Amino acid sequence: MAEKRKGARSIKDIPPDILEKLNRGEIETANLTEWLAVDQRLLLENLLLQNNRKDYLKPILENVDQLKKQTVNTINETIGIGLLHLAVKNKDDEFLMKLATHPADLVRCWAAYTIGRNNDLKLKEKLDKIQSFASDSHFGVREICWMAVRPDISKNLEESLSVLSEWTMHENENVRRFASESTRPRGVWCEHINVLKQNPGLGLEILEPLRSDSSRYVQDSVGNWLNDASKSQPEFVVEICDEWLRESPTKETQYIVKKALRTLKK
């Protein structure tokens, strides 16, 4: 098994041959620095040329150029939505399937948006299809995939919490973490879910099964979820943390509680 690349600490230190492979979509980014360094326009062009879809390039790039705020995430989303619309228009399901299993993590991120922004899919269908992205080995894909479906989760909160509560029992820690991270009241790089800010108790069907999860990745998400809630409903979070410590005095629960109360104990 090949040793995992660590990646450069700054963009200027990325070897030219590595950057070229990243922009050709031949390898995954090894860290956030590389993720930010990839030229998504060039990656898109190479992807489309490699798959004989050159006609898709111009309309997507026009949409990217029209973005008022061009960030890695807005470009990512715009490319994903553009690929979705063109694939639907051309009945090109074969191409969409290729994106979902592409070697390049950023291409798989685009694929996540082709699911999350597909209005022909019902919520349950979207969540079922996004689960493979939630379990992806790459950190970037795991972050983008919950962002891709979060608007639907927010609009259909009761159904979403019901579906995702089942994910808390999944054997894959990344899937369990998705259940918590995608429903955070405030979250990162996304709109808040105001209902959960005001009534965080609705999220207990997600949080309770994870209160002593063995995975630090999951623990961090649950702690952050409750820390989000503490900013609008501090008494609720204090009560839940006290209850958890009484009923589940494990080192995992203690870690989660410490993270959950960090804002209140400043």
Secondary structure, 3 states (H helix, E strand, C coil): CCCCCCCCCCHHHCCHHHHHHHHHCCCCCCCHHHHHHCCHHHHHHHHHHHCCCHHHHHHHHHHHHCCCCCCHHHHHHHHHHHHHHHHHHCCCHHHHHHHHCCCCHHHHHHHHHHHHCCCCCCHHHHHHHHHHHHCCCCHHHHHHHHHHHHHHHHHCHHHHHHHHHHHCCCCCHHHHHHHHHCCCCCCCCCCCCHHHHHCHHHHHHHHHHHCCCCCHHHHHHHHHHHHHHHCCCHHHHHHHHHHHHHHCCCHHHHHHHHHHCCCCCC
